[in-house]
Amino acid sequence: MSELMRLSGPSFPPRAGGSAASLVILLHGWGADGNDLIGLAPHWAASLPHAEFLSPHGPFPCDLGFGRQWFSIADRSPERIVAGVRAVAPALDAFVSEALAERRLEERALASSASRKAP
């Protein structure tokens, strides 16, 4: 992957209106897409009214022919999984960095349940 992929997907604005004070990024699983998770945003917005929610689509069509994937899991060896995560990490990092910059938010405004560093 020599050229950086650009990720996109649906978003849900802050329930309180105005500019986002924080950003929640929802990442779907294999065979889904960003549309599958953005539906959670209205429910979570009750607890996070100043947060904007983003749910990017995985960059590749799913091996099964429907939905999207971050990388193929046809070969589930640990080496291939790690290689897949490492390959898509720069695109996801760029997506997050761009989203924060566009909203003039610092990284601490990002809600995350996982590290942004690839294994």
Backbone bond lengths (Angstrom), bond angles and torsions (degrees), N, CA, C in turn:
res aa  C-N    CA-C-N  psi(-1)  N-CA   C-N-CA  omega(-1)  CA-C   N-CA-C  phi
1 M - - - 1.450 - - 1.524 107.49 -
2 S 1.294 116.64 94.81 1.453 120.18 -177.41 1.519 112.37 -87.14
3 E 1.294 117.49 -28.67 1.465 121.44 -178.72 1.523 109.25 -106.66
4 L 1.324 116.28 136.51 1.458 121.31 -178.03 1.526 110.46 -69.82
5 M 1.330 115.70 129.01 1.464 121.68 176.81 1.521 109.14 -73.85
6 R 1.322 117.10 145.97 1.469 120.98 173.96 1.519 107.95 -103.37
7 L 1.301 116.19 125.30 1.457 121.87 179.49 1.519 109.73 -95.01
8 S 1.321 115.43 149.55 1.462 121.34 175.31 1.519 107.89 -150.51
9 G 1.315 115.18 167.16 1.456 120.20 178.60 1.508 110.18 170.89
10 P 1.321 116.87 -179.15 1.467 120.89 -176.51 1.523 112.71 -72.00
11 S 1.323 114.02 159.70 1.462 120.80 177.82 1.527 109.65 -136.98
12 F 1.313 115.36 164.37 1.461 123.08 177.61 1.523 106.64 -136.21
13 P 1.324 118.19 120.26 1.465 120.83 -174.94 1.530 112.51 -73.18
14 P 1.330 117.05 166.58 1.461 120.26 177.92 1.534 111.33 -58.01
15 R 1.304 116.01 132.41 1.467 121.04 179.26 1.523 111.05 -61.79
16 A 1.322 117.26 -32.70 1.465 121.61 -178.75 1.525 112.16 -74.61
17 G 1.342 117.08 -9.68 1.457 120.89 -176.83 1.519 110.30 84.10
18 G 1.293 115.87 174.18 1.463 120.55 179.30 1.513 112.62 73.04
19 S 1.320 114.39 -163.35 1.461 121.66 -178.52 1.520 110.97 -76.01
20 A 1.310 115.31 151.31 1.464 120.98 178.06 1.522 110.11 -71.88
21 A 1.327 115.90 137.07 1.460 121.72 173.03 1.520 110.43 -96.07
22 S 1.321 116.16 -17.35 1.461 121.60 177.20 1.523 108.70 -151.07
23 L 1.311 114.56 167.66 1.459 121.60 -175.43 1.515 109.14 -132.78
24 V 1.327 116.25 130.63 1.453 122.61 176.23 1.524 106.95 -115.56
25 I 1.325 116.30 125.18 1.459 120.55 179.99 1.523 108.00 -112.75
26 L 1.327 115.00 123.00 1.457 122.51 -177.71 1.524 108.92 -105.11
27 L 1.333 117.46 123.96 1.461 121.66 -179.09 1.524 110.06 -111.67
28 H 1.320 115.31 122.94 1.458 121.75 -178.22 1.521 111.83 -76.88
29 G 1.300 114.73 168.38 1.453 121.39 176.17 1.521 111.94 -94.71
30 W 1.290 115.04 -172.71 1.461 123.80 -176.41 1.528 110.83 -65.02
31 G 1.327 116.53 129.58 1.457 121.66 176.42 1.514 114.29 85.19
32 A 1.311 117.77 3.39 1.463 122.46 177.49 1.525 107.68 -109.01
33 D 1.305 117.10 -165.15 1.462 121.69 169.40 1.525 108.10 -155.27
34 G 1.325 116.37 179.88 1.453 120.66 -176.79 1.515 113.71 -58.64
35 N 1.330 116.78 -28.88 1.469 120.34 179.50 1.532 112.16 -64.44
36 D 1.327 116.47 -26.72 1.465 119.89 -178.51 1.529 112.89 -69.52
37 L 1.327 117.08 -26.49 1.466 119.65 -176.69 1.520 114.67 -104.19
38 I 1.325 117.91 -24.35 1.463 119.33 -174.99 1.532 111.04 -62.16
39 G 1.316 117.77 -21.77 1.458 121.76 176.42 1.522 113.52 -63.72
40 L 1.324 117.37 -16.26 1.466 120.74 175.89 1.524 111.43 -75.50
41 A 1.319 116.54 -25.97 1.468 121.36 -173.83 1.529 113.88 -55.53
42 P 1.332 120.28 -47.56 1.471 118.33 -179.49 1.535 112.88 -59.12
43 H 1.314 117.08 -32.07 1.468 120.70 179.79 1.524 110.81 -73.89
44 W 1.327 116.52 -43.85 1.464 120.73 -179.32 1.523 111.61 -74.70
45 A 1.321 117.14 -24.08 1.469 120.80 -179.08 1.525 112.01 -62.91
46 A 1.318 117.33 -23.78 1.468 119.70 176.43 1.529 110.31 -61.43
47 S 1.327 116.94 -35.54 1.466 121.76 178.74 1.519 112.71 -91.22
48 L 1.331 116.57 -19.79 1.465 122.19 -178.01 1.535 109.11 -129.14
49 P 1.328 117.77 64.78 1.470 120.35 -171.79 1.525 115.20 -67.28
50 H 1.322 118.02 -16.41 1.473 120.54 -179.46 1.527 112.02 -103.57
51 A 1.328 116.36 8.58 1.469 121.38 -179.09 1.524 111.04 -95.88
52 E 1.322 114.83 143.38 1.466 121.36 169.00 1.525 106.72 -101.01
53 F 1.320 116.10 141.18 1.456 122.13 -178.67 1.526 109.11 -110.62
54 L 1.329 116.17 133.74 1.462 122.68 176.02 1.520 108.41 -124.68
55 S 1.316 116.46 142.49 1.453 120.60 -179.29 1.528 109.55 -138.73
56 P 1.337 116.43 83.65 1.466 119.23 -176.67 1.525 112.64 -68.48
57 H 1.309 114.30 151.67 1.468 121.67 174.08 1.524 108.19 -81.28
58 G 1.337 116.89 143.27 1.457 119.79 171.15 1.526 108.75 -58.88
59 P 1.323 118.30 150.56 1.458 120.96 -172.18 1.526 115.92 -75.13
60 F 1.333 118.03 -13.33 1.460 119.65 -173.87 1.528 112.18 -122.46
61 P 1.337 117.31 146.61 1.469 119.41 171.61 1.533 108.61 -61.06
62 C 1.308 116.04 142.82 1.462 121.10 179.99 1.526 110.23 -66.91
63 D 1.316 116.13 144.59 1.458 121.58 178.67 1.527 112.85 -56.75
64 L 1.327 117.52 -26.06 1.465 121.08 -179.14 1.521 113.38 -79.43
65 G 1.321 117.66 -10.80 1.458 120.24 179.23 1.515 114.07 97.28
66 F 1.320 119.31 -0.32 1.466 121.87 174.34 1.519 108.27 -139.50
67 G 1.314 115.90 150.68 1.458 120.38 -179.00 1.514 111.99 74.37
68 R 1.324 115.42 -168.59 1.460 122.90 -176.11 1.527 109.24 -127.68
69 Q 1.294 115.54 166.53 1.463 120.57 175.63 1.518 109.10 -145.01
70 W 1.319 115.10 153.65 1.466 121.21 177.41 1.518 109.65 -80.38
71 F 1.329 115.78 -33.16 1.463 123.76 175.57 1.522 106.65 -164.24
72 S 1.314 116.69 161.97 1.463 120.99 -179.24 1.522 110.66 -70.51
73 I 1.321 115.39 140.82 1.464 119.77 173.37 1.529 110.14 -115.54
74 A 1.342 115.70 21.61 1.464 119.21 176.96 1.527 110.18 -59.63
75 D 1.304 116.74 -39.74 1.464 122.88 174.00 1.525 105.63 -104.74
76 R 1.320 116.75 109.08 1.467 121.06 -175.63 1.529 113.62 -95.66
77 S 1.306 116.39 19.79 1.468 118.53 177.34 1.525 108.44 -65.07
78 P 1.314 117.22 147.58 1.465 119.59 179.67 1.527 112.68 -54.02
79 E 1.311 117.36 -38.27 1.459 120.77 -179.40 1.529 111.61 -63.22
80 R 1.325 117.58 -41.88 1.467 121.45 -179.21 1.528 110.92 -71.15
81 I 1.319 117.50 -37.84 1.463 120.73 177.97 1.527 109.62 -64.02
82 V 1.329 117.17 -47.73 1.466 120.83 178.83 1.528 109.92 -61.05
83 A 1.327 117.24 -41.85 1.468 120.70 178.85 1.528 110.59 -62.66
84 G 1.335 117.77 -39.61 1.459 121.42 178.28 1.512 112.23 -64.51
85 V 1.324 116.91 -43.23 1.467 121.40 178.56 1.527 109.64 -63.61
86 R 1.308 116.33 -45.64 1.471 119.88 -179.83 1.522 112.09 -63.76
87 A 1.324 117.04 -35.05 1.465 120.50 -178.36 1.528 111.81 -69.23
88 V 1.323 117.85 -37.20 1.468 120.85 -176.45 1.535 112.07 -90.13
89 A 1.315 117.99 -16.72 1.465 121.69 -177.22 1.530 113.64 -55.25
90 P 1.331 120.48 -43.76 1.475 118.87 179.65 1.532 113.05 -60.73
91 A 1.321 117.40 -37.90 1.468 120.14 178.97 1.524 110.68 -67.97
92 L 1.308 117.29 -41.50 1.460 120.45 178.83 1.530 110.41 -68.47
93 D 1.309 117.04 -41.40 1.464 120.82 175.99 1.529 110.60 -58.71
94 A 1.334 116.86 -44.77 1.468 120.99 179.60 1.529 110.88 -63.68
95 F 1.326 117.29 -40.34 1.460 121.91 178.66 1.530 110.30 -60.26
96 V 1.322 116.12 -47.61 1.467 121.03 -178.80 1.531 110.25 -65.33
97 S 1.317 116.54 -46.85 1.471 120.21 -179.41 1.521 111.57 -60.91
98 E 1.333 116.66 -43.03 1.467 121.04 179.23 1.525 110.83 -65.51
99 A 1.331 116.93 -42.37 1.465 120.57 179.66 1.530 111.08 -61.90
100 L 1.320 116.56 -42.94 1.465 119.94 177.98 1.522 110.97 -64.93
101 A 1.324 116.95 -45.04 1.473 120.92 -178.38 1.531 111.33 -63.64
102 E 1.327 117.52 -42.45 1.468 121.09 179.91 1.520 111.39 -60.30
103 R 1.319 116.82 -30.81 1.471 121.84 -177.57 1.529 111.73 -98.56
104 R 1.321 115.43 2.24 1.472 121.97 -177.76 1.532 111.17 54.28
105 L 1.327 114.79 45.13 1.463 121.48 178.23 1.520 109.63 -109.76
106 E 1.320 115.84 146.77 1.458 121.06 174.37 1.522 109.04 -84.05
107 E 1.311 116.20 162.19 1.459 120.93 -177.30 1.531 112.08 -58.56
108 R 1.328 117.46 -30.00 1.473 119.50 179.88 1.532 111.98 -66.61
109 A 1.331 118.28 -13.29 1.466 122.47 177.28 1.524 112.09 -83.33
110 L 1.310 116.30 -2.22 1.465 121.52 -179.40 1.518 110.24 -87.53
111 A 1.312 116.60 124.87 1.464 121.17 174.90 1.519 106.81 -84.26
112 S 1.300 116.33 125.99 1.459 120.01 -176.26 1.514 109.95 -146.68
113 S 1.317 115.54 143.24 1.448 119.35 175.96 1.529 110.36 -110.41
114 A 1.335 116.78 3.05 1.458 120.76 -179.72 1.518 109.81 -144.12
115 S 1.302 115.31 157.98 1.455 120.40 175.73 1.520 109.93 -69.05
116 R 1.332 117.21 149.03 1.452 121.10 178.33 1.519 111.32 -87.51
117 K 1.315 117.93 1.97 1.458 120.91 -179.35 1.527 110.29 -91.73
118 A 1.320 115.02 135.06 1.466 120.71 178.01 1.535 108.69 -73.16
119 P 1.346 116.74 152.21 1.477 119.76 179.17 1.513 111.40 -63.14
